[in-house]
Amino acid sequence: MGKHPLLKTKVSAGSRPVTGTITRSHMDLLHTYTHENRKALVYKMLSKSYLIRFYENDVIGDYTVAHTESDAEVIADDYVLKVDKL
């Protein structure tokens, strides 16, 4: 998955440039998007950013951070529907 035009940052599951650990106590689940074998979860973080976690076949893949809730929703929807805006 490349960089979506609405992304604040693009982070692969294996690299963590974020200081500290992101835990569920630091974020609230807002939305779940699913289609076929793909799922995207949108969380609001304490930092007021929105984290989107991507899953395929119930295996976590990449995640990314968006500026706004509406941007996060578009990114999540595009992912599960396999829309390529890159």
C-alpha positions in Angstrom: 0.0 0.0 0.0 1.5 3.3 -1.0 0.9 6.8 0.3 -2.7 7.9 0.0 -3.1 11.7 -0.7 -5.0 12.3 2.5 -2.4 10.7 4.8 -0.5 12.6 7.5 2.1 9.8 7.7 2.5 6.3 6.2 3.9 3.7 8.6 4.5 0.1 7.9 3.6 -2.5 10.5 7.3 -3.4 11.0 8.5 0.2 11.6 7.5 2.3 14.5 8.8 5.9 14.4 6.3 6.9 17.1 7.8 7.5 20.5 6.4 5.1 23.1 3.8 2.4 22.5 0.3 3.0 21.2 -2.1 1.1 23.4 -5.9 0.8 23.5 -5.9 3.1 26.5 -4.5 5.9 24.2 -7.3 5.6 21.6 -11.0 5.0 21.1 -12.5 2.9 18.3 -14.8 5.0 16.2 -15.5 3.0 13.0 -15.1 -0.4 11.5 -15.1 -0.9 7.7 -15.3 -4.3 6.2 -15.6 -5.7 2.7 -14.8 -9.2 1.5 -11.5 -10.2 3.2 -10.4 -6.6 4.1 -11.1 -4.6 7.3 -10.1 -1.2 8.4 -10.5 0.1 12.0 -10.5 3.9 12.7 -9.4 5.1 16.1 -9.3 8.5 17.7 -6.0 9.0 19.5 -5.4 11.2 22.6 -3.2 13.4 20.3 -6.4 14.3 18.3 -5.1 12.4 15.3 -6.9 9.4 13.8 -5.2 6.0 13.5 -6.3 3.6 10.8 -5.3 -0.1 11.1 -5.6 -2.3 8.0 -6.3 -6.0 8.0 -6.5 -8.6 5.3 -7.7 -12.1 6.0 -7.9 -11.1 9.7 -4.1 -10.5 9.7 -2.9 -7.0 10.7 -1.0 -5.2 8.0 0.0 -1.5 7.8 -1.4 1.3 9.8 -1.4 5.1 9.1 -2.4 8.3 10.8 -4.8 11.0 9.4 -5.4 14.6 10.3 -9.2 14.5 10.5 -11.9 11.9 11.1 -13.3 12.5 7.6 -9.9 11.8 6.0 -9.6 8.7 8.1 -13.0 7.5 7.0 -12.1 8.0 3.3 -8.8 6.2 3.7 -10.5 3.3 5.5 -13.3 3.0 2.9 -10.8 3.2 0.0 -8.8 0.4 1.5 -11.6 -2.1 2.0 -13.0 -1.3 -1.4 -9.6 -1.5 -3.0 -9.8 2.0 -4.4 -6.3 3.1 -5.6 -5.9 6.9 -5.4 -2.1 6.8 -5.5 
